Amino acid sequence: VDIKALLAPAAASGGSAWAAAPGGPVAISFGGGLPDPVTFPAEEIELAMKRVLRQDAAAALQYGGLMGFEGLRERIAAKVRREDGRTIGADQVTLTAGSSHAISLACFAFVSPGDSVLVEAPTFAGSLRAIRSYGARIVSVPVDEHGLSIDGLEARLAELRTAGRRPKLLYTIPNFHNPSGATMTTERRRRLVELAREWGLLIVEDDAYGDLRYEGEPAPSLFSLDEAGLVLKLGSFSKVLAAGLRLGWAAGHPDAVAALVSVRHDMGVSPLIARTVAGYAAGGGLERHIQRLVAHYRAKRDLMVAALGEHCAPYVRFATPAGGFFIWLALAEGVDPDRLAEAAAQESVGYVPGTAFFADGGGRRNVRLAFSFAPSDDIERGIAALGRALARSV
Ligand SMILES: Cc1ncc(COP(=O)(O)O)c(C=O)c1O
């Protein structure tokens, strides 16, 4: 049968997440932005799940409703109230199958085919695929070491106005950006929120990495700065607890949250998982875990930064990220990216080429390294291998 002939546009345009990952298996992978499996608190999760099954089996094993388990939504709302200084209740939070699901729901609810959606260039490749699959016209706005360029955004907005097109939504990762590692300055955040109000633009603020800060003080979230109800803030338990739970959330104006819920046809996330996470987080378990993660990933980042200095310095430039999982390399002039791909495969070290993170070209001379996943003991060896590959690519 010719299944391809039957495909709807979303599937025809999509391509899977893994199809974007280059090359075959490698001995040391700095490719995927995966959490470190040694950090997964399996025993505590087991205990929490056992407790749920002993005390609340009927509810935990039943359909749980489209909004998701209220106890966990209340816990998330309390965190948002505490950190963002906004008075929101559990009715303004909905649970999703990871934050990537929340991104899909936001597109489903707000993006019609042909609508313009503003994204950062570069940006998270999974979000690009999602946004594209809803038929959006993707409009790229540059990112520099201070995050999304507001001058770049204003230029794009002016072009759209001239073309008679009104952008619907802007997707941004203000903290420890994937892939660039950059964090948006407070000044830019303020201007972005002002522009959103001026243009009636919905901002999807993806804060997948915000809790993994290795130094400095947090900048105010876009959600905290927004008085107009135009910011939808997304969070995830993937990076701070376990990606396999498939649990994330969206918080925002009640109408925006209701819109996300209205396009769900899957009966909601797992009540068993949501109750387990709520039970684990109760009594400060999650907070303590995040403190341990921060120390763990900070040490891995420092290992990678030191190894890059030792083995790769003549061939790359990079800024040290203050949090998150990624170091974004700019290749020095003489380095040939295609030869680097070949040499890195021979050295059996994996990374993601920069091109994966741009909607319309760009990134040929960039490489994303994740320091999160590879065992700490492999980081120095892997970066030494990358250094040899770089030396052969000049
Ligand atoms: C910026 C960003 N958003 C969302 C996700 C998806 O995470 P989740 O597991 O919550 O769907 C990732 C994962 O790599 C990410 O980097």
The ligand as a MOL file (V3000), in Angstrom:
LIG
                    3D

  0  0  0     0  0            999 V3000
M  V30 BEGIN CTAB
M  V30 COUNTS 16 16 0 0 0
M  V30 BEGIN ATOM
M  V30 1 C 12.9250 24.0070 25.2210 0
M  V30 2 C 12.2510 22.6900 25.3630 0
M  V30 3 N 10.9250 22.6430 25.4550 0
M  V30 4 C 10.2710 21.4780 25.5880 0
M  V30 5 C 10.9520 20.2820 25.5910 0
M  V30 6 C 10.1540 19.0400 25.6740 0
M  V30 7 O 10.0890 18.5620 26.9440 0
M  V30 8 P 8.9570 17.6180 27.4640 0
M  V30 9 O 9.6280 16.3410 27.8100 0
M  V30 10 O 8.4190 18.3300 28.6680 0
M  V30 11 O 7.9270 17.4370 26.4260 0
M  V30 12 C 12.3310 20.2750 25.4970 0
M  V30 13 C 13.0660 19.0020 25.4860 0
M  V30 14 O 14.1570 18.8710 25.0230 0
M  V30 15 C 12.9980 21.5180 25.3660 0
M  V30 16 O 14.3250 21.5830 25.2390 0
M  V30 END ATOM
M  V30 BEGIN BOND
M  V30 1 1 1 2
M  V30 2 1 2 3
M  V30 3 2 2 15
M  V30 4 2 3 4
M  V30 5 1 4 5
M  V30 6 1 5 6
M  V30 7 2 5 12
M  V30 8 1 6 7
M  V30 9 1 7 8
M  V30 10 2 8 9
M  V30 11 1 8 10
M  V30 12 1 8 11
M  V30 13 1 12 13
M  V30 14 1 12 15
M  V30 15 2 13 14
M  V30 16 1 15 16
M  V30 END BOND
M  V30 END CTAB
M  END
